[in-house]
């Protein structure tokens, strides 16, 4: 599939800007490989100098995973790029020689290293009815221009779709089960980009409301 990067990301390149207009880009931040890939994509393709990058983490107060959220260790980035940004996935805590750190702070550090002129803000909110509607509500409240979310594709998610962390009912549309990324794509008033990482050198597979399975080289 062929399309410009501006078509997919809602105008991420500087050439698409009018004057000095800046935008707000929200990345859904979690301690997962998918979220790390979304952040990599946002830093390299969706933001430019003086944009505002919001790292939004939705906490589920009823989930045992939430008790680990402040001690999750992200591996050292090792450079000023985000090429090695990888939290190990699965939400399990990992320990390193430097001790445990908040994964949101590590993500923020990666943002400042890769894009020092981008304004970075961290937000933690509690889940309301479900994760998708909470993210959607925050994107409207913050007047976000672009939402970037990592998307996991495997046979389990394809068959079962999205279920709330606390074991609640699935999110449905037209009798079809939607995962969080698809829910945001279908319902957000701003551009939503769902990102899948295809290996460190394989680039990204992107999905938006108008572009499906767009392959972008890293």
C-alpha positions as CSV (number, residue, x, y, z in Angstrom):
1,X,0.0,0.0,0.0
2,X,1.3,3.4,-1.0
3,X,0.6,6.6,0.9
4,X,2.5,9.6,2.2
5,X,3.7,9.7,5.8
6,X,1.6,12.8,6.3
7,X,-1.6,10.9,5.2
8,X,-0.9,8.1,7.8
9,X,0.3,10.2,10.8
10,X,-2.0,13.1,10.3
11,X,0.7,15.5,9.2
12,X,3.8,14.4,11.2
13,X,6.4,15.9,8.9
14,X,7.4,19.5,9.2
15,X,6.5,20.2,5.6
16,X,2.8,19.7,6.5
17,X,2.8,22.5,9.2
18,X,1.3,25.9,8.6
19,X,3.7,28.5,10.0
20,X,4.7,27.8,13.6
21,X,1.7,25.7,14.5
22,X,2.4,23.0,17.0
23,X,0.3,19.9,17.8
24,X,-0.4,17.6,20.8
25,X,0.5,14.0,20.2
26,X,-0.6,11.5,22.8
27,X,1.1,8.1,23.2
28,X,-0.6,5.4,25.2
29,X,2.2,4.4,27.6
30,X,2.4,0.9,29.2
31,X,5.2,-1.4,30.2
32,X,5.0,-3.5,27.0
33,X,6.9,-3.9,23.8
34,X,3.9,-2.6,21.9
35,X,3.9,0.6,23.8
36,X,7.6,1.0,23.3
37,X,7.1,0.5,19.6
38,X,4.4,3.2,19.6
39,X,6.8,5.6,21.3
40,X,9.6,4.9,18.9
41,X,7.3,5.6,16.0
42,X,6.0,8.8,17.5
43,X,9.5,10.1,18.2
44,X,10.8,9.3,14.7
45,X,7.7,10.1,12.6
46,X,4.9,11.9,14.4
47,X,6.4,14.8,16.3
48,X,8.7,17.7,15.4
49,X,10.4,20.5,17.5
50,X,8.1,22.3,19.9
51,X,5.2,19.8,19.6
52,X,3.8,18.5,22.9
53,X,4.1,14.8,23.5
54,X,1.8,13.4,26.2
55,X,2.6,10.0,27.7
56,X,-0.8,8.7,29.0
57,X,-0.9,5.7,31.3
58,X,-4.3,4.3,32.3
59,X,-4.2,2.7,35.7
60,X,-6.7,0.0,36.7
61,X,-7.1,0.3,40.4
62,X,-8.7,-3.2,40.5
63,X,-5.8,-4.9,38.8
64,X,-2.9,-6.6,40.6
65,X,-0.6,-5.5,37.8
66,X,-1.0,-1.9,38.9
67,X,0.9,-2.6,42.1
68,X,3.9,-3.3,40.0
69,X,3.6,-0.3,37.7
70,X,6.1,1.9,39.7
71,X,8.8,-0.7,39.9
72,X,9.0,-1.9,36.3
73,X,12.5,-1.7,35.0
74,X,13.1,-0.7,31.4
75,X,16.5,-1.8,30.0
76,X,19.0,1.0,29.5
77,X,18.6,2.8,26.2
78,X,22.4,2.9,25.7
79,X,22.3,5.9,23.3
80,X,20.4,9.0,22.4
81,X,18.1,7.1,20.1
82,X,15.2,4.8,21.0
83,X,16.4,1.9,19.0
84,X,16.8,-0.3,22.1
85,X,13.7,1.0,23.8
86,X,12.1,-2.3,25.0
87,X,10.3,-3.0,28.2
88,X,10.3,-6.7,27.9
89,X,6.5,-7.0,27.5
90,X,3.9,-8.8,29.5
91,X,3.8,-6.4,32.3
92,X,6.1,-8.4,34.5
93,X,8.6,-6.6,36.7
94,X,12.3,-7.0,35.9
95,X,15.3,-5.9,37.9
96,X,18.6,-4.6,36.7
97,X,21.9,-3.5,38.2
98,X,20.8,0.1,38.4
99,X,17.7,-0.8,40.5
100,X,14.0,-0.5,39.6
101,X,12.8,2.7,37.9
102,X,9.4,3.9,36.9
103,X,8.8,3.0,33.3
104,X,7.1,6.3,32.6
105,X,10.2,8.2,33.7
106,X,12.3,6.0,31.5
107,X,10.0,6.7,28.6
108,X,10.2,10.4,29.3
109,X,14.0,10.3,29.5
110,X,14.0,8.5,26.1
111,X,11.8,11.3,24.6
112,X,14.1,14.1,25.8
113,X,17.2,12.2,24.5
114,X,15.7,11.6,21.1
115,X,13.7,14.9,20.7
116,X,15.1,17.5,23.1
117,X,13.0,20.3,21.7
118,X,9.7,18.4,22.1
119,X,7.7,19.3,25.3
120,X,7.0,16.0,27.1
121,X,4.3,15.6,29.7
122,X,3.4,12.4,31.7
123,X,-0.2,11.7,32.7
124,X,-1.5,8.9,35.0
125,X,-5.3,8.5,35.1
126,X,-7.5,5.8,36.6
127,X,-9.6,3.7,34.3
128,X,-13.3,4.7,34.2
129,X,-15.7,2.4,32.4
130,X,-13.0,0.7,30.3
131,X,-9.6,1.5,28.9
132,X,-10.7,2.6,25.4
133,X,-13.3,5.1,26.6
134,X,-10.9,6.5,29.2
135,X,-8.2,7.2,26.6
136,X,-10.8,8.7,24.3
137,X,-12.1,11.0,27.0
138,X,-8.6,12.2,27.9
139,X,-7.7,12.9,24.3
140,X,-10.8,15.2,24.0
141,X,-10.0,16.9,27.4
142,X,-6.4,17.5,26.4
143,X,-7.4,18.6,22.8
144,X,-5.1,16.0,21.3
145,X,-4.3,16.1,17.5
146,X,-2.9,12.6,17.2
147,X,-3.2,9.4,19.3
148,X,-0.5,6.8,18.9
149,X,-1.1,3.4,20.5
150,X,0.8,0.1,20.2
151,X,-1.2,-2.8,18.7
152,X,-0.6,-6.5,19.3
153,X,-1.6,-8.9,16.6
154,X,-1.7,-12.6,17.3
155,X,-4.2,-15.4,17.0
156,X,-5.4,-14.9,20.5
157,X,-6.3,-11.3,20.1
158,X,-7.8,-11.9,16.7
159,X,-10.1,-14.5,18.1
160,X,-10.9,-13.0,21.5
161,X,-10.5,-9.3,20.8
162,X,-10.3,-6.7,23.6
163,X,-11.3,-7.5,27.1
164,X,-11.1,-5.1,30.0
165,X,-8.2,-5.7,32.5
166,X,-10.6,-6.4,35.3
167,X,-12.3,-9.2,33.4
168,X,-15.2,-7.0,32.2
169,X,-17.2,-7.4,29.0
170,X,-15.7,-6.9,25.6
171,X,-16.1,-3.7,23.5
172,X,-18.4,-4.4,20.6
173,X,-19.3,-2.7,17.4
174,X,-21.8,-4.1,14.9
175,X,-21.4,-7.5,16.5
176,X,-17.6,-7.5,16.1
177,X,-15.2,-7.5,19.1
178,X,-12.8,-4.6,19.0
179,X,-9.4,-4.3,20.7
180,X,-8.5,-1.0,22.3
181,X,-6.6,0.3,19.3
182,X,-9.4,-0.5,16.9
183,X,-11.9,1.1,19.3
184,X,-9.9,4.3,19.3
185,X,-9.4,4.3,15.5
186,X,-13.1,3.9,15.0
187,X,-14.3,6.4,17.6
188,X,-11.6,9.1,18.0
189,X,-12.4,12.5,16.5
190,X,-8.6,13.1,16.0
191,X,-6.2,10.9,14.0
192,X,-5.4,7.6,15.7
193,X,-2.4,5.6,14.6
194,X,-2.1,1.9,15.8
195,X,1.5,0.7,15.6
196,X,3.0,-2.7,15.2
197,X,6.8,-3.1,15.2
198,X,8.2,-5.5,12.7
199,X,11.7,-6.1,14.3
200,X,14.3,-3.5,14.8
201,X,15.0,-3.2,11.0
202,X,11.6,-4.3,9.7
203,X,9.8,-1.0,10.2
204,X,6.2,-0.5,11.3
205,X,2.8,-1.7,10.2
206,X,0.3,1.2,10.8
207,X,-3.5,1.3,10.9
208,X,-5.7,4.4,10.9
209,X,-9.3,5.0,9.9
210,X,-8.3,5.7,6.3
211,X,-5.1,3.6,5.9
212,X,-5.0,-0.1,6.7
213,X,-1.9,-2.2,7.1
214,X,0.4,0.5,5.8
215,X,4.0,-0.7,6.0
216,X,6.5,2.0,6.9
217,X,10.2,1.4,6.8
218,X,12.0,2.4,10.0
